[in-house]
């Protein structure tokens, strides 16, 4: 979604004024990031489905791969009996550089300059943290597969690279989130 610049209204100043730009202290940053992950969504499950489905749609649109499907997969781990949901697309994937410079900076987005995608605010990709304290990301770009865990440490999320290897997998990204037992048992 392209966010066009808004024309500013012409103003006149009379006298000398001190101008102070808005900012965030490190303590405030933790509070704001917590609000943008845990406090933003009222219905967290619906938000996760909406945000990651929108991201998958954007991923194939940006790459003009509209003929490629994307998947929402529910599976149960045989050993632990845990239920998981995965969101898998065949878009461009997330390069290690993009992961550091764009993905891990809340509010950063490449969607603002082109009218191709749905998103543009740089927060929907982290919506899984509103529901669980950790999400798993597997992404392939040009035969390099990277596996990450994005998790909360207090209020400030962190990303750890778990594994990286050469792969014959096509470009794309999979987000995996464990479903809480209370949300699938009656």
CORTAKA-V267674 format. One record per residue. SS is DSSP state (A for helix, B for strand, O for the rest). PHI is phi in whole degrees, -180 to 180 (NA if undefined). OMEGA is omega in whole degrees, -180 to 180 (NA if undefined). Layout:
((SS/PHI/OMEGA) (SS/PHI/OMEGA))
This chain:
((O/NA/179) (O/-83/177) (O/-104/-177) (O/-72/176) (O/-68/180) (O/-98/178) (O/-69/178) (O/-86/177) (O/-76/180) (O/-68/-180) (O/-129/175) (O/-117/176) (O/-111/176) (O/-117/179) (O/93/180) (O/-95/180) (O/-128/173) (O/-94/-180) (O/-108/178) (O/-124/179) (O/-83/177) (O/-68/179) (O/-158/178) (O/-133/172) (O/-79/180) (A/-63/177) (A/-66/179) (A/-67/180) (A/-58/178) (A/-60/180) (A/-64/-179) (A/-66/179) (A/-63/176) (A/-64/179) (A/-64/-179) (A/-79/177) (A/-106/-174) (O/-85/-172) (O/-95/-173) (O/-75/-172) (O/-107/178) (O/-77/177) (O/-104/-170) (A/-65/-179) (A/-66/178) (A/-62/180) (A/-62/180) (A/-62/178) (A/-60/-180) (A/-65/-175) (A/-66/-178) (A/-74/174) (A/-65/177) (A/-62/179) (A/-65/177) (A/-65/178) (A/-61/177) (A/-60/-177) (A/-60/-180) (A/-80/177) (A/-68/-179) (A/-61/179) (O/-87/-177) (O/53/179) (O/-113/-175) (O/-64/178) (O/-83/-180) (O/-90/179) (O/-79/166) (O/-127/-169) (B/-131/165) (B/-115/-172) (B/-118/173) (B/-106/177) (B/-144/180) (B/-112/176) (O/-73/-176) (O/-64/-176) (O/-76/-174) (O/-103/-177) (O/68/178) (O/-78/177) (B/-101/-178) (B/-128/170) (B/-121/178) (B/-125/177) (B/-118/-173) (B/-123/177) (O/-125/177) (O/-119/177) (O/-82/-176) (O/-81/-174) (O/79/-179) (O/-121/-180) (O/-70/177) (A/-56/179) (A/-66/178) (A/-63/-180) (A/-59/-178) (A/-74/-170) (A/-86/-176) (A/-111/-174) (A/-57/-175) (O/-85/175) (O/-112/-179) (O/-55/-180) (O/94/177) (O/-83/179) (O/-158/173) (O/-92/-176) (O/-82/-176) (O/-75/-174) (O/-95/180) (O/-132/-179) (O/-96/-176) (O/-106/-172) (O/-108/-180) (O/-87/-174) (O/-77/178) (O/174/-175) (O/-106/176) (O/73/179) (O/-127/-177) (A/-62/-179) (A/-67/179) (A/-106/-175) (A/-61/178) (A/-60/178) (A/-72/175) (A/-76/-175) (O/-109/-180) (O/-127/179) (O/-81/179) (B/-149/173) (B/-134/-178) (B/-107/-178) (B/-126/173) (B/-120/-175) (B/-142/-179) (B/-121/175) (B/-135/176) (O/48/176) (O/69/174) (B/-114/179) (B/-102/179) (B/-121/178) (B/-116/-176) (B/-126/165) (B/-124/175) (B/-106/-173) (B/-146/178) (B/-94/171) (B/-118/-170) (O/72/-180) (O/-96/-172) (B/-101/-180) (B/-68/177) (B/-134/179) (B/-121/177) (B/-123/173) (B/-78/-178) (B/-90/-175) (B/-161/177) (B/-148/-175) (B/-157/175) (B/-74/-172) (O/-149/174) (O/-95/179) (O/-63/175) (O/-70/176) (O/-57/178) (B/155/-176) (B/-136/173) (B/-125/174) (B/-108/-177) (B/-127/-177) (B/-133/176) (B/-76/177) (B/-89/179) (O/-67/-177) (A/-56/-180) (A/-62/-178) (A/-91/177) (O/-130/175) (O/-111/179) (O/-117/NA))
